[in-house]
């Protein structure tokens, strides 16, 4: 999960950096002459980048949830009269989460394709 978190964050950072470089370049080009040379609709230029960055953010949340709801260690033993009930609830959460992640893994396309 850690390597996925790193790769996703690097992808987000790269997408945001690309937009910043474009903005700086557009400003530099437009400040050189009397009339703007770069008068592009940035929403259409960055639509795919923005969608990809958002998809990466969504996948970051899935990875964080993976570390919370599908840990690779056994649950601790909960004491008291509600201990078994708490354990059962946590196991149900883990089972339901694994089903949802299996659905993502079973997609017949790359989840990062936009």
N, CA, C and O of each residue as an XYZ file, in Angstrom:
456
protein
N       0.830     -1.197      0.000
C       0.000      0.000      0.000
C       0.871      1.255      0.000
O       0.519      2.249     -0.636
N       1.996      1.221      0.701
C       2.849      2.401      0.790
C       3.391      2.830     -0.572
O       3.434      4.021     -0.879
N       3.805      1.860     -1.387
C       4.328      2.220     -2.710
C       3.219      2.780     -3.594
O       3.467      3.667     -4.410
N       2.010      2.276     -3.441
C       0.868      2.822     -4.194
C       0.573      4.254     -3.758
O       0.321      5.127     -4.588
N       0.608      4.483     -2.457
C       0.378      5.839     -1.945
C       1.402      6.808     -2.523
O       1.059      7.916     -2.935
N       2.652      6.384     -2.550
C       3.717      7.228     -3.079
C       3.514      7.505     -4.563
O       3.622      8.651     -5.001
N       3.222      6.467     -5.335
C       3.023      6.641     -6.779
C       1.831      7.542     -7.077
O       1.901      8.403     -7.955
N       0.747      7.345     -6.353
C      -0.432      8.187     -6.568
C      -0.138      9.639     -6.214
O      -0.543     10.548     -6.940
N       0.566      9.866     -5.102
C       0.890     11.240     -4.709
C       1.823     11.891     -5.717
O       1.680     13.075     -6.019
N       2.774     11.130     -6.239
C       3.668     11.664     -7.261
C       2.901     12.020     -8.529
O       3.208     13.019     -9.178
N       1.919     11.221     -8.883
C       1.098     11.511    -10.060
C       0.280     12.784     -9.854
O       0.162     13.606    -10.763
N      -0.278     12.941     -8.671
C      -1.034     14.161     -8.342
C      -0.115     15.367     -8.413
O      -0.465     16.387     -9.007
N       1.054     15.252     -7.811
C       2.013     16.364     -7.811
C       2.433     16.722     -9.234
O       2.569     17.901     -9.561
N       2.638     15.714    -10.081
C       3.052     15.969    -11.464
C       1.952     16.689    -12.233
O       2.233     17.628    -12.977
N       0.706     16.262    -12.063
C      -0.407     16.923    -12.741
C      -0.559     18.366    -12.309
O      -0.787     19.246    -13.139
N      -0.434     18.613    -11.018
C      -0.540     19.984    -10.508
C       0.653     20.830    -10.954
O       0.494     22.011    -11.260
N       1.836     20.237    -10.992
C       3.027     20.966    -11.440
C       2.907     21.345    -12.921
O       3.309     22.437    -13.322
N       2.354     20.439    -13.723
C       2.184     20.710    -15.151
C       1.270     21.907    -15.357
O       1.525     22.756    -16.211
N       0.199     21.970    -14.565
C      -0.716     23.114    -14.667
C      -0.020     24.413    -14.262
O      -0.223     25.453    -14.889
N       0.787     24.349    -13.228
C       1.502     25.550    -12.779
C       2.496     26.024    -13.837
O       2.605     27.224    -14.088
N       3.215     25.100    -14.454
C       4.161     25.467    -15.511
C       3.418     26.113    -16.669
O       3.879     27.107    -17.229
N       2.265     25.551    -17.030
C       1.472     26.151    -18.104
C       1.059     27.579    -17.738
O       1.187     28.492    -18.553
N       0.569     27.766    -16.523
C       0.128     29.106    -16.095
C       1.283     30.109    -16.132
O       1.111     31.235    -16.599
N       2.439     29.712    -15.652
C       3.598     30.605    -15.664
C       4.029     30.925    -17.094
O       4.364     32.065    -17.417
N       4.013     29.907    -17.935
C       4.401     30.110    -19.339
C       3.399     31.011    -20.047
O       3.790     31.912    -20.789
N       2.125     30.777    -19.825
C       1.087     31.607    -20.448
C       1.219     33.053    -19.986
O       1.071     33.978    -20.786
N       1.491     33.250    -18.720
C       1.681     34.607    -18.207
C       2.882     35.278    -18.871
O       2.816     36.443    -19.263
N       3.979     34.529    -18.993
C       5.187     35.087    -19.616
C       4.933     35.434    -21.079
O       5.365     36.488    -21.546
N       4.246     34.571    -21.799
C       3.955     34.825    -23.209
C       3.025     36.028    -23.344
O       3.242     36.890    -24.195
N       2.005     36.087    -22.517
C       1.025     37.168    -22.610
C       1.569     38.512    -22.147
O       1.061     39.555    -22.558
N       2.577     38.503    -21.313
C       3.121     39.770    -20.822
C       4.147     40.379    -21.784
O       4.608     41.497    -21.553
N       4.508     39.679    -22.844
C       5.514     40.169    -23.786
C       4.958     41.095    -24.850
O       5.694     41.938    -25.363
N       3.706     40.971    -25.193
C       3.196     41.763    -26.315
C       1.973     42.565    -25.935
O       1.430     42.429    -24.839
N       1.552     43.405    -26.868
C       0.395     44.249    -26.592
C      -0.920     43.457    -26.553
O      -1.844     43.827    -25.828
N      -1.003     42.386    -27.321
C      -2.229     41.596    -27.254
C      -1.883     40.162    -26.848
O      -0.848     39.629    -27.248
N      -2.737     39.559    -26.067
C      -2.436     38.208    -25.578
C      -2.253     37.207    -26.716
O      -3.077     37.108    -27.625
N      -1.171     36.487    -26.638
C      -0.884     35.476    -27.648
C      -1.487     34.124    -27.264
O      -1.799     33.312    -28.135
N      -1.650     33.888    -25.975
C      -2.204     32.625    -25.498
C      -3.556     32.899    -24.849
O      -3.635     33.216    -23.663
N      -4.587     32.775    -25.618
C      -5.932     32.995    -25.110
C      -6.719     31.700    -25.262
O      -7.689     31.639    -26.018
N      -6.294     30.658    -24.535
C      -6.898     29.335    -24.640
C      -7.863     29.098    -23.491
O      -7.730     29.676    -22.411
N      -8.826     28.245    -23.745
C      -9.770     27.820    -22.710
C      -9.079     26.751    -21.864
O      -8.976     25.594    -22.272
N      -8.612     27.146    -20.693
C      -7.843     26.212    -19.860
C      -8.697     25.075    -19.324
O      -8.172     24.003    -19.022
N     -10.004     25.287    -19.200
C     -10.828     24.190    -18.691
C     -10.823     23.006    -19.662
O     -10.842     21.852    -19.233
N     -10.797     23.287    -20.963
C     -10.746     22.183    -21.913
C      -9.333     21.601    -22.017
O      -9.163     20.405    -22.252
N      -8.335     22.446    -21.843
C      -6.953     21.964    -21.896
C      -6.666     21.011    -20.738
O      -5.990     19.997    -20.912
N      -7.177     21.339    -19.577
C      -6.854     20.565    -18.373
C      -7.939     19.581    -17.963
O      -7.839     18.987    -16.890
N      -8.962     19.389    -18.769
C     -10.062     18.495    -18.380
C      -9.555     17.092    -18.058
O      -9.931     16.518    -17.036
N      -8.707     16.538    -18.917
C      -8.213     15.177    -18.681
C      -7.230     15.135    -17.519
O      -7.236     14.189    -16.731
N      -6.393     16.150    -17.412
C      -5.447     16.201    -16.284
C      -6.207     16.293    -14.970
O      -5.903     15.573    -14.018
N      -7.206     17.189    -14.918
C      -7.993     17.340    -13.695
C      -8.725     16.045    -13.344
O      -8.784     15.661    -12.176
N      -9.282     15.376    -14.351
C      -9.980     14.114    -14.106
C      -9.015     13.046    -13.592
O      -9.346     12.288    -12.680
N      -7.825     12.991    -14.179
C      -6.830     12.014    -13.743
C      -6.372     12.303    -12.313
O      -6.261     11.386    -11.498
N      -6.108     13.566    -12.011
C      -5.665     13.941    -10.659
C      -6.756     13.595     -9.643
O      -6.455     13.093     -8.560
N      -8.016     13.860     -9.982
C      -9.105     13.523     -9.073
C      -9.212     12.018     -8.888
O      -9.453     11.545     -7.777
N      -9.036     11.265     -9.961
C      -9.071      9.807     -9.862
C      -7.947      9.322     -8.950
O      -8.147      8.406     -8.152
N      -6.778      9.926     -9.064
C      -5.662      9.559     -8.176
C      -5.997      9.880     -6.725
O      -5.680      9.098     -5.829
N      -6.631     11.018     -6.487
C      -7.036     11.366     -5.114
C      -8.038     10.352     -4.569
O      -7.963      9.948     -3.409
N      -8.972      9.949     -5.422
C      -9.948      8.943     -5.006
C      -9.256      7.631     -4.650
O      -9.606      6.983     -3.664
N      -8.273      7.245     -5.462
C      -7.553      6.006     -5.193
C      -6.687      6.117     -3.930
O      -6.466      5.123     -3.238
N      -6.203      7.319     -3.635
C      -5.487      7.532     -2.370
C      -6.407      7.209     -1.196
O      -5.994      6.568     -0.230
N      -7.646      7.657     -1.290
C      -8.610      7.365     -0.221
C      -8.843      5.872     -0.087
O      -8.962      5.360      1.026
N      -8.910      5.172     -1.205
C      -9.085      3.718     -1.155
C      -7.876      3.072     -0.469
O      -8.031      2.157      0.339
N      -6.682      3.551     -0.793
C      -5.469      2.995     -0.156
C      -5.447      3.270      1.336
O      -5.099      2.393      2.126
N      -5.817      4.484      1.726
C      -5.870      4.790      3.160
C      -6.911      3.918      3.864
O      -6.680      3.426      4.968
N      -8.046      3.737      3.214
C      -9.077      2.870      3.782
C      -8.582      1.437      3.867
O      -8.908      0.721      4.815
N      -7.799      1.014      2.889
C      -7.236     -0.338      2.888
C      -6.411     -0.570      4.150
O      -6.489     -1.634      4.765
N      -5.626      0.424      4.527
C      -4.791      0.256      5.720
C      -5.626      0.277      7.000
O      -5.204     -0.265      8.022
N      -6.813      0.901      6.952
C      -7.670      0.941      8.143
C      -8.615     -0.247      8.233
O      -8.790     -0.829      9.304
N      -9.224     -0.605      7.105
C     -10.294     -1.594      7.138
C      -9.888     -2.976      6.656
O     -10.676     -3.917      6.740
N      -8.684     -3.107      6.158
C      -8.197     -4.421      5.741
C      -6.751     -4.593      6.186
O      -5.864     -4.848      5.371
N      -6.525     -4.450      7.490
C      -5.147     -4.559      7.972
C      -4.602     -5.970      7.785
O      -5.350     -6.945      7.706
N      -3.304     -6.045      7.718
C      -2.636     -7.340      7.521
C      -2.335     -8.028      8.853
O      -1.647     -9.049      8.882
N      -2.836     -7.485      9.932
C      -2.618     -8.084     11.247
C      -3.954     -8.531     11.831
O      -5.015     -8.076     11.403
N      -3.890     -9.413     12.796
C      -5.105     -9.896     13.455
C      -5.673     -8.803     14.358
O      -4.953     -7.930     14.842
N      -6.970     -8.879     14.565
C      -7.619     -7.944     15.475
C      -7.188     -8.234     16.906
O      -6.917     -9.382     17.256
N      -7.125     -7.204     17.724
C      -6.842     -7.461     19.138
C      -8.054     -8.132     19.795
O      -9.154     -8.130     19.242
N      -7.844     -8.676     20.923
C      -8.938     -9.291     21.683
C      -9.589     -8.199     22.517
O      -8.944     -7.555     23.344
N     -10.886     -8.006     22.280
C     -11.631     -6.999     23.027
C     -12.293     -7.661     24.223
O     -13.016     -8.647     24.081
N     -12.044     -7.116     25.384
C     -12.598     -7.676     26.604
C     -13.963     -7.097     26.924
O     -14.501     -6.278     26.180
N     -14.494     -7.526     28.011
C     -15.773     -7.014     28.474
C     -16.943     -7.738     27.841
O     -16.776     -8.633     27.013
N     -18.111     -7.334     28.247
C     -19.318     -8.005     27.769
C     -19.597     -7.722     26.298
O     -20.269     -8.512     25.635
N     -19.098     -6.620     25.784
C     -19.329     -6.270     24.386
C     -18.162     -6.645     23.478
O     -18.195     -6.371     22.279
N     -17.142     -7.264     24.039
C     -15.966     -7.638     23.262
C     -16.288     -8.462     22.027
O     -15.859     -8.107     20.929
N     -17.036     -9.558     22.174
C     -17.377    -10.355     20.994
C     -18.205     -9.576     19.959
O     -18.040     -9.766     18.754
N     -19.088     -8.707     20.438
C     -19.913     -7.894     19.530
C     -19.041     -6.923     18.734
O     -19.248     -6.735     17.535
N     -18.077     -6.314     19.399
C     -17.163     -5.389     18.729
C     -16.330     -6.129     17.694
O     -16.165     -5.659     16.568
N     -15.811     -7.278     18.074
C     -15.017     -8.088     17.139
C     -15.840     -8.468     15.916
O     -15.362     -8.361     14.786
N     -17.065     -8.906     16.136
C     -17.939     -9.295     15.024
C     -18.201     -8.094     14.105
O     -18.168     -8.235     12.883
N     -18.458     -6.934     14.677
C     -18.708     -5.738     13.872
C     -17.495     -5.376     13.031
O     -17.636     -5.045     11.854
N     -16.314     -5.432     13.615
C     -15.095     -5.113     12.877
C     -14.828     -6.128     11.765
O     -14.403     -5.756     10.671
N     -15.071     -7.388     12.041
C     -14.894     -8.412     11.007
C     -15.882     -8.215      9.857
O     -15.536     -8.443      8.698
N     -17.112     -7.793     10.171
C     -18.097     -7.504      9.126
C     -17.667     -6.314      8.279
O     -17.837     -6.326      7.060
N     -17.117     -5.297      8.910
C     -16.617     -4.126      8.177
C     -15.489     -4.545      7.243
O     -15.451     -4.148      6.079
N     -14.569     -5.353      7.769
C     -13.452     -5.821      6.946
C     -13.957     -6.660      5.770
O     -13.469     -6.502      4.651
N     -14.914     -7.537      6.003
C     -15.464     -8.386      4.944
C     -16.134     -7.528      3.867
O     -15.917     -7.739      2.674
N     -16.948     -6.558      4.297
C     -17.636     -5.693      3.338
C     -16.643     -4.853      2.540
O     -16.820     -4.647      1.339
N     -15.616     -4.377      3.201
C     -14.607     -3.570      2.501
C     -13.876     -4.421      1.464
O     -13.646     -3.974      0.341
N     -13.514     -5.644      1.840
C     -12.827     -6.525      0.893
C     -13.687     -6.800     -0.335
O     -13.163     -6.890     -1.445
N     -15.004     -6.936     -0.153
C     -15.899     -7.127     -1.297
C     -15.847     -5.923     -2.230
O     -15.789     -6.073     -3.450
N     -15.869     -4.732     -1.647
C     -15.830     -3.518     -2.468
C     -14.505     -3.390     -3.223
O     -14.491     -3.018     -4.396
N     -13.412     -3.694     -2.559
C     -12.105     -3.633     -3.214
C     -12.006     -4.700     -4.307
O     -11.416     -4.460     -5.360
N     -12.579     -5.866     -4.058
C     -12.585     -6.904     -5.088
C     -13.323     -6.432     -6.328
O     -12.933     -6.756     -7.450
N     -14.392     -5.664     -6.126
C     -15.110     -5.091     -7.262
C     -14.241     -4.155     -8.066
O     -14.304     -4.149     -9.295
N     -13.430     -3.363     -7.387
C     -12.505     -2.469     -8.091
C     -11.440     -3.268     -8.833
O     -11.089     -2.947     -9.968
N     -10.938     -4.295     -8.193
C      -9.893     -5.120     -8.819
C     -10.427     -5.899    -10.017
O      -9.676     -6.227    -10.935
N     -11.722     -6.193    -10.006
C     -12.305     -6.988    -11.070
C     -12.757     -6.191    -12.284
O     -13.333     -6.754    -13.216
N     -12.505     -4.894    -12.284
C     -12.906     -4.077    -13.435
C     -12.148     -4.517    -14.681
O     -10.987     -4.918    -14.601
N     -12.800     -4.442    -15.815
C     -12.142     -4.874    -17.064
C     -11.467     -3.708    -17.779
O     -11.231     -3.772    -18.985
N     -11.159     -2.657    -17.050
C     -10.421     -1.517    -17.584
C      -9.548     -0.945    -16.467
O      -9.748     -1.245    -15.290
N      -8.597     -0.135    -16.848
C      -7.728      0.484    -15.848
C      -8.488      1.608    -15.156
O      -9.032      2.498    -15.809
N      -8.519      1.559    -13.861
C      -9.287      2.540    -13.099
C      -8.726      3.954    -13.252
O      -9.426      4.930    -12.982
N      -7.461      4.068    -13.685
C      -6.874      5.395    -13.861
C      -7.067      5.949    -15.269
O      -6.676      7.085    -15.537
N      -7.659      5.174    -16.167
C      -7.955      5.701    -17.506
C      -9.054      6.747    -17.402
O     -10.087      6.524    -16.772
N      -8.815      7.880    -18.025
C      -9.840      8.942    -18.035
C     -10.179      9.315    -19.462
O     -11.017     10.187    -19.689
